[in-house]
Amino acid sequence: MALELLRIPVMNKAFQLVVPFFLCSCFAHIPMHTTEHLKIAWRTDYATAQADAWELGRPILVVMIAGEKEGAICLGGDYLRSSALRDDRVIEMINEKFVPVWLNVRKDPLPQFPFIEKILVTATLDHENRVNDTFSKNYFLRSVIVSPDGLKLLNPGAETVAAATRKLVFEGDFTYESIDPGDYLSMLMHALERFKNNWAMN
């Protein structure tokens, strides 16, 4: 019994050392709150973005995140905001070549895309096309590029939900959740090329 009592302070001491180290390593990976993304000419809603896209002849960049662009958002959204969306090259390309709109999936209905199932993966929607599962309301990040009519997906990922899930689980990558500035620029450029090719044929 005495031996057991002697072990308790030692275990507590080890616990006291390990827990702060663990917490510090977690917090070190939490992104900074940044404001550079506010330089992007965000439209107020999808309908406005669509009207501007028709007028300007540009594709629409729909950024769907659990949270507002100027306030607290989910961790995934904060990673995007503090990485790709603070990069000057990304900001410039978005403002010059795209019509961007930020949708807060906690309150904004998602557009009636014909390909919506491909980008939702495991997220679910209610009868008003709003994200309604608890996980997605707290962690949701999608950057989707579409034609002005909203019918053509210009940054397609895996063709099926299962394939997208496999890619995310085994490769740690999911097309619509890109956050690295280089990856984001590449996504934008490829989408722009698809848009130009398709728009020229119409």
C-alpha positions in Angstrom: 0.0 0.0 0.0 2.8 2.4 0.9 4.5 1.6 -2.4 1.3 2.4 -4.3 1.0 5.8 -2.4 4.6 6.6 -3.4 3.7 6.1 -7.1 0.8 8.5 -7.1 3.0 11.7 -6.8 5.4 10.4 -9.4 2.5 9.7 -11.9 1.0 13.1 -11.1 4.3 14.8 -11.8 4.6 13.0 -15.1 1.0 13.9 -16.0 1.7 17.6 -15.1 4.7 17.6 -17.5 3.0 15.7 -20.4 -0.3 17.5 -20.5 1.1 21.1 -21.0 3.5 19.7 -23.7 0.6 18.0 -25.5 -1.6 21.1 -25.3 1.2 23.4 -26.6 1.8 21.1 -29.5 -2.0 21.3 -30.3 -2.2 25.0 -30.0 0.9 25.5 -32.1 -1.1 24.1 -35.1 -4.1 26.4 -34.6 -3.9 29.1 -37.3 -3.7 32.8 -36.6 -6.7 35.0 -37.1 -6.0 37.1 -40.2 -7.8 39.7 -42.2 -6.1 39.7 -45.6 -9.0 37.6 -47.0 -11.2 40.8 -46.6 -9.3 42.2 -49.6 -11.3 39.8 -51.8 -14.3 41.4 -53.4 -16.8 39.0 -51.8 -20.4 39.3 -53.1 -23.1 39.5 -50.5 -25.0 36.4 -51.6 -25.0 33.7 -54.3 -27.7 35.5 -56.4 -25.6 38.6 -56.6 -22.5 36.6 -57.5 -24.4 34.8 -60.2 -25.7 38.1 -61.7 -22.2 39.6 -61.7 -20.7 36.4 -63.2 -23.1 36.6 -66.1 -22.4 40.3 -66.6 -18.6 40.0 -66.3 -18.3 36.6 -68.1 -16.4 35.0 -65.2 -16.7 31.8 -63.2 -18.0 31.9 -59.6 -15.8 30.9 -56.7 -18.2 29.7 -53.9 -16.4 29.4 -50.6 -18.6 27.5 -48.1 -17.5 27.6 -44.5 -19.1 27.1 -41.1 -18.9 30.7 -40.0 -18.8 34.3 -41.1 -15.8 35.7 -43.0 -15.3 38.5 -40.5 -15.8 36.5 -37.3 -15.2 33.2 -35.5 -15.3 30.2 -37.9 -14.5 26.5 -37.9 -10.9 25.4 -37.7 -10.9 24.3 -41.4 -12.2 27.7 -42.5 -9.6 29.4 -40.3 -6.8 27.4 -42.0 -8.1 28.5 -45.4 -8.5 32.1 -44.3 -5.0 32.2 -42.8 -3.3 30.3 -45.6 -4.5 30.5 -49.2 -6.9 33.4 -48.8 -4.2 35.6 -47.3 -1.8 35.0 -50.2 -1.5 38.1 -52.4 -1.3 36.0 -55.6 -4.5 34.2 -54.7 -6.3 37.4 -53.8 -5.3 39.1 -57.0 -6.3 36.1 -59.2 -9.7 35.8 -57.5 -10.5 39.5 -57.8 -9.4 39.7 -61.4 -10.7 36.4 -62.8 -13.5 35.2 -60.6 -16.7 36.3 -58.9 -16.3 35.3 -55.2 -19.0 34.6 -52.7 -18.7 33.4 -49.1 -21.5 31.3 -47.7 -21.8 30.6 -44.0 -23.3 27.1 -44.0 -24.6 27.5 -40.5 -27.3 29.9 -41.9 -27.1 30.2 -45.7 -28.7 27.7 -48.0 -26.4 26.1 -50.5 -27.1 26.7 -54.2 -29.1 24.1 -56.0 -26.1 22.7 -57.8 -26.9 19.5 -59.9 -23.6 18.1 -58.6 -24.2 18.9 -54.9 -23.8 15.3 -53.8 -20.2 15.2 -55.1 -19.1 18.1 -53.0 -21.0 17.3 -49.8 -19.4 13.9 -49.2 -20.9 12.9 -45.8 -22.6 16.3 -45.1 -26.4 16.3 -45.1 -28.9 19.1 -46.0 -32.4 19.9 -44.7 -35.4 20.7 -46.9 -34.2 24.4 -47.3 -30.8 23.2 -48.6 -29.0 24.2 -45.4 -26.3 22.0 -43.8 -28.0 20.2 -40.9 -25.7 17.6 -39.5 -23.9 18.6 -36.3 -20.4 17.8 -37.5 -20.7 19.9 -40.7 -22.2 22.8 -38.8 -18.9 22.9 -36.8 -16.5 21.9 -39.5 -17.2 22.5 -43.1 -14.9 23.8 -45.8 -15.5 23.7 -49.5 -14.2 25.9 -52.3 -16.3 25.2 -55.4 -15.9 26.9 -58.8 -18.9 27.0 -61.1 -20.0 28.5 -64.4 -22.3 31.5 -64.2 -25.4 29.3 -64.6 -24.3 27.1 -61.7 -24.6 24.0 -63.8 -20.9 23.3 -64.6 -18.5 22.2 -61.9 -15.1 23.7 -62.9 -12.9 22.2 -60.2 -14.2 18.6 -60.2 -12.8 16.1 -57.6 -13.3 12.4 -57.4 -16.4 11.2 -59.3 -18.1 9.5 -56.4 -18.6 10.1 -52.7 -16.8 6.9 -51.9 -13.8 7.9 -54.1 -13.6 11.3 -52.5 -13.7 9.8 -49.0 -11.0 7.3 -49.9 -8.8 10.1 -51.3 -9.4 12.2 -48.1 -8.7 9.2 -45.7 -5.7 7.6 -47.5 -4.1 10.6 -49.1 -5.1 13.4 -46.8 -6.4 15.4 -49.7 -9.8 16.5 -50.8 -10.1 18.8 -53.8 -12.7 21.1 -52.4 -10.8 21.5 -49.1 -7.5 22.8 -50.5 -5.8 25.4 -48.2 -2.2 25.6 -49.4 -1.7 28.7 -51.5 0.1 26.8 -54.3 -2.6 24.1 -54.4 -5.3 26.8 -54.4 -3.7 28.8 -57.3 -3.4 25.6 -59.3 -7.1 24.8 -58.6 -8.0 28.3 -59.7 -5.9 28.2 -62.9 -7.2 24.7 -64.0 -10.8 25.9 -63.3 -10.3 29.0 -65.4 -8.9 26.9 -68.2 -12.0 24.7 -68.1 -14.2 27.7 -68.1 -12.5 29.3 -71.1 -12.7 26.1 -73.1 -16.4 25.4 -72.2 -17.5 29.1 -72.5 -15.8 29.4 -76.0 -17.9 26.4 -77.2 -21.2 27.8 -76.0 
